């Protein structure tokens, strides 16, 4: 188990790239959201790569890395925002991290992504994410869950559309590229290392 969590510098750099891209895009989207009218803000902030890259990180490197990828994207982007990280940050970060966990678990069933699998995953995981975020708002702000769900419907629709587009496109290309170019060379190096040890 722990052997699978050993990474070389190229893998660490790739994971760091996912986190950096996700965080930068989220900061940029939030800044755009600040410039639009109030009701539109909750819709605009649902655009981005946070959930897609969390899923990609988990699918490629497993549930633990997927969780860390999603968690760090939210944490770093909140820290870089004008308002800074708040009480909501660990909760939202954990919810996005769960999408990465799901990506790692799904790969055990489907080693190679298909458009259908990624589309279904996008819808299902986005619904889960939105439900958990509405639940957080309901519990911590003492607002009925039904009310938060109804008021959050435009945001939910935007999030689903965003992920249905990005999971099968950006997500698929990223996963296949890493599986074909990075992990294949890592497996080769492990085989070489193993054969050398046995001699």
C-alpha angles and dihedrals in degrees: 000000000000092000088063089057093059111109135188123223093265092055092047089050091051094050090046089052091054090051094046095048093046093048095046093048091048092050090049093048091049090052090052089047090056089060097054127079116281101260091048092055094075089052098046094050090060089070117092148073102275097106094036094053092043089055091045092051091051095045092052103038105018140262097300094053090042091056093046091048094053094041093051094047090059096038096050095042091050091049090051094049121097090248095048127213115324141186088283094057101084091045096049091041091053092049092053089044089058088063087060090050089052090051090056092048094047091055089061087063098034112029090184123044121238127194091246093049093048093046093050090045090050093053096042097044093044091053089050092047093049092047092052092047091050089047090053091052091046095051101040098039096037094237121144111260091231090056094049091047094050094045089047096053095101089050091048093051090049092049092049092048091047094052096040087059099041103040095061094038115032093018095049094047092048094048095047093045093053094042092050101040109022110027093041090059091045091054089049091052091049091051091050091048091049094049091048091052092051093054 
